[in-house]
Amino acid sequence: MRIWLSGPKSGYWLLLACLLQACSTGTARAPVGDRSQRPVLIPDMHYVRTGETLYSVSFQYGRSVDELASWNGLHKPYTIYKGQRLRLTPPPVRASKPKPARAKPAPKPVPRIVVTPSRPKPHYPSSGKPKRVTPAPAKTASTRAAPKVTTTESYSAALNSKHIRWSWPVQGRLISGYNAASSGRKGINIAGKTGAPVHTAAAGKVVYSGSGLSGYGRLIIIKHNKEFLSAYAHNRKLIAKEGQWVKQGEVIALMGSSGTDRTQLHFEIRKQGRPVNPLRYLPKR
């Protein structure tokens, strides 16, 4: 369709023609979403770097150690090596072909059993005095003392316990709280002085001590039981070593600003590998 435009009203007719053309096409631009609210995609694979452990890899991607061990066929003590490829998502389930049903064999005929009654044997009274029955000696409880529980055994019992009594790792001012909508680190930040001691929030075993996780600086991760881990980041100096058993309140590091712009402790609690709000577990102060 051609529209010849002339005269002072040509601009009006030009605008009307554009509107009619846009309505005829029926196209519209899709709204642009907020990228900050989009979920962070987890890759399918991770290649192990120097200094990493299965605990640090699971911590980095928000997975539990049991999940990564199951998906990659790993067993305790979960040893991994540089360059190893680790699956971060469940493997695809292969559909199994149904087995053909086997024909049931015909039942065998049951033989007929004829029972012939037997004659009772004659009973003759026994002669002589009755025999004395000597009672067996009663068993007595052992008087041996119970073996003492070693420190390692007591910590192992703590790992199997479901109840944990948490305490604050440092006594500084709370800078920022937990934000579940954050796409980055999920924990709390506590202010403090450089070189101040960092204490364990609960007894457990150090499963990572290093600086291999981006954004955490010098980091310590402690396993408390089958469900819970705690993490202590931005330290100036790491004192506790990997594999070391630590008591509640024991000094494991010194506060610093590694991986950040000010002296602070970034503290996290993970349940089944997923971040949870530490303020729900720490005592009120």
C-alpha positions in Angstrom: 0.0 0.0 0.0 1.4 3.4 -1.0 0.6 6.6 0.8 1.4 9.9 -1.0 2.2 12.6 1.5 2.0 16.3 0.7 0.9 19.4 2.5 1.2 20.5 6.1 -0.5 17.4 7.4 2.2 15.1 5.9 3.8 14.6 9.3 0.6 13.4 10.8 0.0 10.8 8.1 3.6 9.6 8.3 3.2 9.0 12.0 -0.1 7.1 11.4 1.5 4.9 8.8 4.3 4.0 11.2 1.9 3.0 13.9 -0.1 0.8 11.5 3.0 -0.9 10.3 4.1 -1.7 13.9 0.7 -3.1 14.8 0.7 -5.3 11.6 4.1 -6.9 12.5 3.0 -7.8 16.1 6.6 -7.8 17.4 7.6 -6.5 20.8 10.9 -6.5 22.7 11.2 -8.9 25.7 11.9 -7.2 29.0 15.5 -7.5 30.2 15.7 -9.4 33.5 17.9 -8.5 36.5 21.1 -10.5 36.1 22.0 -10.3 39.8 18.9 -12.4 40.6 19.7 -15.2 38.2 21.0 -18.4 39.7 24.7 -19.1 39.4 25.2 -22.1 37.1 27.5 -24.8 38.3 29.8 -26.4 35.7 29.6 -30.2 35.1 33.3 -30.7 35.7 36.2 -29.3 37.8 39.9 -30.0 37.2 41.8 -30.3 40.5 44.5 -27.7 41.1 47.5 -27.8 43.5 46.6 -27.6 47.1 42.9 -28.4 46.7 41.1 -31.1 48.7 37.7 -32.6 48.1 36.4 -30.5 51.0 37.7 -27.2 49.4 36.2 -28.2 46.0 32.8 -29.1 47.6 32.9 -25.8 49.5 33.6 -23.8 46.4 30.6 -25.1 44.5 28.2 -25.5 47.5 28.1 -29.3 47.3 28.5 -31.8 50.1 31.6 -34.1 50.2 29.3 -37.2 50.2 27.7 -36.0 47.0 31.1 -35.5 45.2 32.5 -38.8 46.6 29.4 -40.7 45.3 29.4 -39.0 41.9 33.1 -39.7 41.4 33.5 -43.1 43.0 35.8 -41.8 45.7 36.3 -43.5 49.1 37.8 -42.3 52.4 40.2 -40.5 52.9 39.0 -38.9 49.6 42.5 -38.4 48.1 42.5 -36.3 44.9 45.4 -35.3 42.7 46.3 -32.3 40.4 44.6 -32.5 37.0 42.0 -35.0 38.2 38.6 -34.4 36.7 35.8 -34.2 39.2 32.1 -34.4 38.3 30.0 -31.7 40.0 26.6 -32.9 39.0 24.9 -36.3 39.2 25.8 -38.7 36.4 23.0 -39.4 33.9 20.8 -42.4 34.7 21.0 -45.1 32.1 17.8 -46.8 31.2 18.1 -50.5 31.8 16.5 -53.0 29.4 13.8 -55.1 31.0 14.8 -58.8 31.4 12.5 -61.3 29.7 10.3 -63.1 32.1 11.3 -66.8 32.7 8.7 -69.5 32.4 8.0 -71.0 35.8 8.7 -74.8 35.9 5.8 -77.1 36.5 5.4 -78.1 40.2 6.8 -81.6 41.0 4.3 -84.1 42.3 4.4 -84.5 46.1 5.0 -88.1 47.1 2.4 -89.6 49.4 3.7 -90.5 52.8 2.0 -93.3 54.8 2.5 -93.1 58.6 2.4 -96.4 60.5 1.6 -96.0 64.2 4.4 -97.4 66.4 3.7 -99.3 69.6 4.7 -97.5 72.8 7.8 -99.0 74.6 7.1 -100.4 78.0 8.3 -98.2 80.9 10.3 -99.8 83.7 11.0 -97.9 86.9 14.7 -97.0 87.3 16.4 -98.5 90.3 18.8 -96.8 92.6 19.0 -93.3 94.3 18.3 -90.2 92.2 21.3 -88.3 91.0 22.2 -85.0 92.5 22.4 -82.0 90.1 25.1 -79.5 91.0 24.1 -76.0 89.9 26.5 -74.1 87.6 28.5 -71.3 89.3 27.0 -67.8 88.7 28.9 -65.6 86.3 30.4 -62.6 87.9 31.0 -59.2 86.3 34.5 -58.4 85.2 36.4 -56.2 87.6 38.7 -54.8 85.0 38.6 -51.0 84.6 37.3 -49.6 81.3 40.0 -48.5 78.9 40.6 -44.7 78.8 39.3 -42.9 75.7 42.0 -41.2 73.8 41.7 -37.7 72.4 41.2 -38.9 68.9 38.4 -41.3 69.9 36.7 -38.5 71.8 36.9 -36.2 68.7 35.6 -39.1 66.6 32.6 -39.4 68.9 32.0 -35.7 68.5 31.9 -36.1 64.8 29.2 -38.7 65.1 27.2 -36.5 67.4 24.2 -34.6 66.0 24.2 -31.9 68.7 26.7 -29.0 68.4 27.2 -26.2 70.9 28.4 -23.2 68.8 30.3 -20.2 70.1 31.5 -17.0 68.4 34.9 -17.3 66.7 35.8 -13.6 67.5 34.3 -10.9 69.7 34.3 -8.1 67.2 31.5 -6.0 65.8 29.2 -7.5 63.2 29.8 -5.7 59.9 27.3 -7.5 57.7 24.8 -10.3 58.1 23.8 -13.3 56.1 22.2 -12.7 52.7 20.6 -15.7 51.1 20.0 -13.8 47.8 23.7 -13.0 47.3 25.3 -14.8 44.4 28.7 -14.8 46.1 29.9 -15.8 49.5 27.1 -16.4 52.0 28.1 -15.8 55.7 28.7 -13.0 58.2 31.6 -10.5 58.5 33.0 -9.6 61.9 35.4 -6.7 62.5 38.5 -7.0 64.6 42.2 -6.0 65.0 45.0 -7.3 62.9 46.6 -10.2 64.6 43.7 -10.9 67.0 43.1 -14.7 67.7 40.5 -16.6 65.8 38.9 -19.4 67.8 37.0 -22.5 66.6 33.3 -22.2 66.9 33.0 -25.9 67.8 35.2 -28.9 68.1 36.1 -30.8 65.0 38.7 -31.7 62.4 40.6 -29.3 60.1 39.8 -30.5 56.6 41.4 -27.5 54.7 44.0 -24.9 55.5 45.3 -22.8 52.7 44.6 -19.9 50.2 43.4 -21.8 47.1 39.8 -20.5 47.1 39.4 -17.2 45.3 37.9 -14.4 47.4 38.5 -16.1 50.8 42.2 -15.3 51.3 43.8 -17.5 53.9 41.0 -19.9 54.8 40.4 -22.7 57.3 37.5 -25.2 57.0 36.6 -27.4 60.0 34.3 -30.5 59.9 32.2 -30.8 63.0 30.1 -33.9 62.2 28.4 -35.6 59.2 26.3 -32.5 58.5 28.1 -29.3 59.5 31.2 -27.5 58.4 32.5 -24.0 59.4 34.8 -21.7 57.5 37.1 -18.9 58.7 38.4 -16.5 55.9 40.7 -13.5 55.4 43.2 -14.6 58.0 46.6 -13.0 58.3 48.2 -16.3 59.5 47.0 -19.9 59.6 47.9 -21.8 62.7 45.9 -25.1 62.5 47.0 -27.7 60.0 45.0 -30.0 57.8 44.1 -33.2 59.6 44.5 -31.6 63.0 41.8 -32.2 65.7 40.8 -28.9 67.5 38.8 -28.2 70.6 36.1 -25.6 70.9 37.6 -22.2 71.5 41.1 -23.2 70.3 43.1 -20.6 68.4 43.4 -21.7 64.8 44.4 -18.4 63.0 45.1 -14.7 63.4 42.8 -12.1 61.9 43.9 -10.2 58.9 42.8 -8.8 55.5 43.9 -11.4 53.0 41.6 -11.4 50.0 39.7 -8.3 51.2 40.2 -4.5 51.8 40.0 -4.4 55.6 40.7 -6.5 58.7 37.8 -8.8 59.2 36.7 -12.4 59.7 34.3 -13.9 57.2 32.6 -16.8 58.9 30.3 -19.4 57.3 28.4 -22.4 58.5 27.5 -25.1 55.9 24.9 -27.8 56.4 25.1 -30.7 53.9 27.4 -28.5 51.9 24.9 -25.6 51.6 25.4 -22.2 53.3 23.0 -21.5 56.3 22.6 -18.4 58.4 25.3 -18.5 61.2 23.2 -16.2 63.4 20.6 -19.0 63.7 23.2 -21.2 65.4 25.5 -18.8 67.3 24.4 -17.7 70.8 22.9 -14.2 71.1 25.1 -11.5 72.5 
